[in-house]
Amino acid sequence: MNNVQTPDAGYSIDLGNAASKNAYNWSKKTFATRAGLPGEPARGLDGGFSNEIRFGQERLGISSDGIGTKIELAERLDKYDTLGYDLVAMTADDLIAAGFVPTNLSNIIDVNTLDYDVVDELMRGLHDACQFSKIAITGGEIAELGNRIGGFPGARMNFNWCSTAIGVLHPSLEQPLSGATAQAGDAVVALRSPSFRSNGYSLARKTLQRLFGDQWHQQAYDGPDADQYATWGEALLAPSLIYAPALTAVLDAGLPLRGAAHITGGGVADNFKRVLK
């Protein structure tokens, strides 16, 4: 992969995609261990993030993700009670994009030095996000890793936060949503995000630091919806809107939905093309 170009953000989308593909190829080699048993992978979703497994007649989806470097915004602003919405959105919306209604979530918080109050704020936000999404938090772990975890200097706690969510195939569907039945003339509906969600933050942080210096998060915000945010820090920390309940309602109403794309890492180009392949 030496020919992969690294953009200004300090990482390469191409290299990340290649590494993910390689990791998934190794993962597929384990599918045979559950052949004919509960938990058997129903099919390979190459390049997908909501993989399907079977328990008898029940078809489940599973998705793992984290909120990445958006955590630095919370550390800079010392505000942690909205990150739970980002964590739920990343996994729950991956699931519903494949037709799986999110039901349960487990999470892991890796910290340098534990701060009880920060964890309480994180979990309060996760609770609120799961209440909104009708998801039960049924597992979790907090690991203290010392100097293996870094972050914004002076923050009460530096950490990384990831989750795994599971969901059940919506009863109106015989197969997961994949876009396989999409055809010319179908309408494409795009939902505008009211926030930056939880992707693109490495590039955003680097750009703002170049423009405004190390304390860029305190710079007055003058972008879209400027009446809602005083600073760039507040604008970038705004929580993700979780779309899973809305898409579940669409399926509950029996409306035809041939496919859905959750626009996360890689943007529209990488995510929407999965519905069209």
C-alpha positions as CSV (number, residue, x, y, z in Angstrom):
1,M,0.0,0.0,0.0
2,N,3.0,2.3,-0.4
3,N,1.3,4.1,-3.3
4,V,-1.6,5.3,-1.2
5,Q,-1.6,9.1,-0.8
6,T,-2.2,10.6,2.6
7,P,-4.4,13.8,2.5
8,D,-4.1,16.9,4.7
9,A,-6.1,15.3,7.6
10,G,-3.1,13.1,8.4
11,Y,-4.8,9.8,7.4
12,S,-5.7,8.0,4.2
13,I,-9.2,6.9,3.4
14,D,-7.8,4.5,0.8
15,L,-5.5,2.9,3.3
16,G,-8.2,2.7,5.9
17,N,-10.5,1.0,3.4
18,A,-7.8,-1.4,2.4
19,A,-7.0,-2.3,6.0
20,S,-10.7,-2.8,6.8
21,K,-11.1,-5.0,3.7
22,N,-8.1,-7.1,4.8
23,A,-9.4,-7.4,8.4
24,Y,-12.8,-8.5,7.0
25,N,-11.2,-11.1,4.8
26,W,-9.6,-12.6,7.9
27,S,-12.9,-12.5,9.7
28,K,-14.7,-14.4,6.9
29,K,-12.3,-17.3,7.4
30,T,-14.0,-17.8,10.8
31,F,-17.5,-18.1,9.4
32,A,-17.3,-21.8,9.0
33,T,-16.8,-22.3,12.8
34,R,-20.6,-21.5,13.2
35,A,-21.8,-23.4,10.2
36,G,-25.2,-25.0,11.1
37,L,-25.0,-23.6,14.6
38,P,-26.7,-20.6,16.3
39,G,-24.8,-17.5,15.3
40,E,-24.1,-18.7,11.8
41,P,-23.3,-15.8,9.5
42,A,-26.2,-15.7,7.0
43,R,-24.2,-14.1,4.2
44,G,-21.0,-12.1,3.6
45,L,-21.6,-8.4,3.4
46,D,-18.2,-7.4,1.8
47,G,-17.4,-3.9,2.8
48,G,-20.5,-3.6,5.0
49,F,-20.6,-2.8,8.7
50,S,-23.9,-4.4,9.8
51,N,-23.3,-8.1,9.4
52,E,-26.1,-10.6,9.5
53,I,-26.2,-13.6,11.8
54,R,-28.9,-16.2,12.5
55,F,-30.3,-17.7,15.6
56,G,-32.8,-20.2,14.5
57,Q,-35.4,-18.3,12.5
58,E,-34.3,-15.0,14.0
59,R,-32.0,-12.8,11.9
60,L,-29.8,-10.4,13.7
61,G,-27.5,-7.6,12.7
62,I,-24.4,-6.6,14.6
63,S,-22.4,-3.3,14.3
64,S,-19.3,-1.9,16.0
65,D,-18.0,1.6,15.9
66,G,-16.6,4.5,17.9
67,I,-16.8,8.3,18.0
68,G,-13.2,8.9,17.0
69,T,-11.5,12.3,17.6
70,K,-14.8,14.1,18.3
71,I,-13.9,13.3,21.9
72,E,-11.3,16.1,21.8
73,L,-14.1,18.6,21.4
74,A,-15.7,17.4,24.6
75,E,-12.3,17.6,26.3
76,R,-11.7,21.1,25.1
77,L,-15.2,22.3,26.2
78,D,-15.3,20.1,29.3
79,K,-18.7,18.9,28.2
80,Y,-19.4,15.2,27.9
81,D,-23.1,14.6,28.2
82,T,-23.9,14.6,24.4
83,L,-21.3,12.1,23.2
84,G,-23.6,9.2,23.9
85,Y,-25.8,10.4,21.0
86,D,-22.8,10.1,18.6
87,L,-21.9,6.7,19.9
88,V,-25.5,5.4,19.4
89,A,-25.8,7.0,16.0
90,M,-22.7,5.4,14.6
91,T,-23.9,1.8,15.4
92,A,-27.7,2.1,15.4
93,D,-27.8,3.9,12.1
94,D,-25.5,1.4,10.5
95,L,-28.0,-1.3,11.6
96,I,-31.2,0.4,10.4
97,A,-29.5,1.2,7.1
98,A,-29.5,-2.6,6.6
99,G,-33.1,-3.1,7.9
100,F,-32.1,-4.2,11.4
101,V,-34.0,-2.4,14.3
102,P,-31.5,-1.7,17.0
103,T,-32.3,-3.4,20.3
104,N,-29.2,-3.7,22.6
105,L,-25.8,-2.0,23.0
106,S,-22.6,-2.7,24.8
107,N,-19.8,-0.2,25.2
108,I,-16.2,0.1,26.3
109,I,-14.5,3.2,27.7
110,D,-10.7,3.1,27.7
111,V,-9.3,5.9,30.0
112,N,-5.9,7.1,31.1
113,T,-7.0,8.0,34.7
114,L,-10.5,7.4,35.8
115,D,-12.8,10.4,36.6
116,Y,-16.1,9.4,38.2
117,D,-17.9,12.5,37.2
118,V,-16.8,12.4,33.5
119,V,-18.0,8.8,33.3
120,D,-21.3,9.8,34.9
121,E,-21.8,12.5,32.2
122,L,-20.9,10.1,29.4
123,M,-23.3,7.4,30.7
124,R,-26.1,10.0,31.3
125,G,-25.8,11.0,27.6
126,L,-25.7,7.4,26.5
127,H,-28.8,6.7,28.6
128,D,-30.7,9.6,27.0
129,A,-29.7,8.5,23.5
130,C,-30.7,4.9,24.1
131,Q,-34.0,6.0,25.6
132,F,-34.6,8.0,22.4
133,S,-33.7,5.0,20.3
134,K,-35.5,2.3,22.4
135,I,-32.2,0.5,22.9
136,A,-31.2,-1.3,26.1
137,I,-27.6,-1.0,27.4
138,T,-26.8,-4.6,28.3
139,G,-23.1,-4.6,28.7
140,G,-20.0,-2.5,29.2
141,E,-16.4,-2.2,30.4
142,I,-14.2,0.6,31.7
143,A,-10.5,0.0,31.3
144,E,-7.8,2.2,32.9
145,L,-4.8,2.1,30.6
146,G,-2.6,4.9,31.9
147,N,-0.3,6.5,29.3
148,R,-1.6,4.2,26.6
149,I,-4.5,6.8,26.3
150,G,-3.8,10.4,25.3
151,G,-5.9,13.5,24.5
152,F,-6.3,17.2,25.0
153,P,-3.9,18.4,27.8
154,G,-5.6,19.5,31.0
155,A,-8.8,17.5,30.4
156,R,-10.3,15.8,33.5
157,M,-10.0,12.4,31.7
158,N,-8.6,11.3,28.3
159,F,-10.5,8.4,26.8
160,N,-11.7,6.5,23.8
161,W,-15.2,5.2,23.5
162,C,-16.6,2.4,21.3
163,S,-19.7,0.3,21.2
164,T,-21.3,-2.8,19.6
165,A,-25.0,-2.8,18.9
166,I,-27.3,-5.6,17.8
167,G,-30.7,-5.4,16.1
168,V,-33.4,-7.6,14.7
169,L,-34.5,-7.7,11.1
170,H,-37.7,-5.6,10.7
171,P,-40.7,-7.9,10.5
172,S,-41.8,-6.3,7.2
173,L,-38.5,-7.4,5.5
174,E,-37.7,-10.9,4.1
175,Q,-34.1,-9.8,3.4
176,P,-31.8,-7.1,4.8
177,L,-31.9,-3.8,2.9
178,S,-29.1,-3.9,0.3
179,G,-30.2,-1.9,-2.7
180,A,-30.4,-5.0,-4.7
181,T,-34.0,-4.2,-5.8
182,A,-33.2,-0.5,-6.6
183,Q,-33.9,0.4,-10.2
184,A,-33.8,3.4,-12.5
185,G,-36.5,5.9,-11.7
186,D,-36.5,5.3,-7.9
187,A,-36.5,8.4,-5.8
188,V,-33.4,9.2,-3.7
189,V,-34.2,11.0,-0.4
190,A,-31.3,12.7,1.4
191,L,-31.7,13.7,5.0
192,R,-29.7,16.8,6.1
193,S,-27.7,16.4,9.2
194,P,-28.1,19.2,11.7
195,S,-24.5,18.6,13.0
196,F,-21.1,17.3,11.9
197,R,-22.1,13.9,13.3
198,S,-18.9,11.9,14.2
199,N,-16.8,11.8,11.0
200,G,-14.3,14.2,9.4
201,Y,-13.0,15.6,12.7
202,S,-9.3,15.0,12.0
203,L,-9.6,17.2,8.9
204,A,-11.8,19.8,10.6
205,R,-9.5,20.1,13.6
206,K,-6.4,20.5,11.5
207,T,-8.1,23.1,9.3
208,L,-9.4,25.1,12.2
209,Q,-6.0,25.0,14.0
210,R,-4.3,26.3,10.8
211,L,-6.8,29.1,10.6
212,F,-7.2,30.1,14.2
213,G,-4.4,28.6,16.2
214,D,-4.3,26.2,19.2
215,Q,-7.4,27.7,20.8
216,W,-9.5,27.4,17.7
217,H,-12.4,25.9,19.7
218,Q,-13.0,29.4,21.3
219,Q,-13.2,31.2,17.9
220,A,-16.5,32.8,17.1
221,Y,-18.6,30.6,14.9
222,D,-19.9,32.1,11.6
223,G,-21.0,29.1,9.7
224,P,-24.5,27.6,8.9
225,D,-27.0,27.9,11.8
226,A,-24.7,30.6,13.4
227,D,-27.6,31.6,15.7
228,Q,-27.3,28.2,17.5
229,Y,-23.6,28.2,18.4
230,A,-21.3,30.8,19.9
231,T,-18.0,29.1,19.0
232,W,-16.5,26.6,16.6
233,G,-16.1,24.3,19.5
234,E,-19.8,24.3,20.3
235,A,-20.7,23.8,16.6
236,L,-18.4,20.8,16.2
237,L,-19.5,19.2,19.5
238,A,-23.3,19.3,18.6
239,P,-24.6,15.8,18.9
240,S,-25.5,13.5,16.1
241,L,-29.2,13.0,15.2
242,I,-30.0,9.4,15.5
243,Y,-32.1,8.3,12.4
244,A,-32.9,4.8,13.4
245,P,-36.3,5.6,15.0
246,A,-37.4,7.6,11.9
247,L,-36.4,4.8,9.5
248,T,-38.1,2.2,11.8
249,A,-41.3,4.3,11.5
250,V,-41.0,4.2,7.7
251,L,-40.8,0.4,7.8
252,D,-43.6,0.2,10.3
253,A,-45.8,2.2,8.0
254,G,-45.1,-0.3,5.2
255,L,-43.6,2.3,2.9
256,P,-41.3,0.8,0.2
257,L,-37.6,1.2,1.1
258,R,-35.2,-0.5,-1.3
259,G,-32.0,0.5,0.4
260,A,-30.4,3.0,2.8
261,A,-26.9,4.5,3.2
262,H,-25.5,5.8,6.5
263,I,-23.1,8.5,5.5
264,T,-20.1,8.1,7.8
265,G,-16.4,7.7,7.2
266,G,-15.6,8.0,3.5
267,G,-18.6,10.3,2.9
268,V,-21.3,9.9,0.2
269,A,-18.9,8.4,-2.3
270,D,-17.9,5.4,-0.2
271,N,-21.3,4.8,1.5
272,F,-23.9,5.4,-1.1
273,K,-22.2,3.2,-3.7
274,R,-22.9,0.2,-1.4
275,V,-26.6,0.7,-2.1
276,L,-26.0,0.8,-5.9
277,K,-23.6,-2.1,-6.4
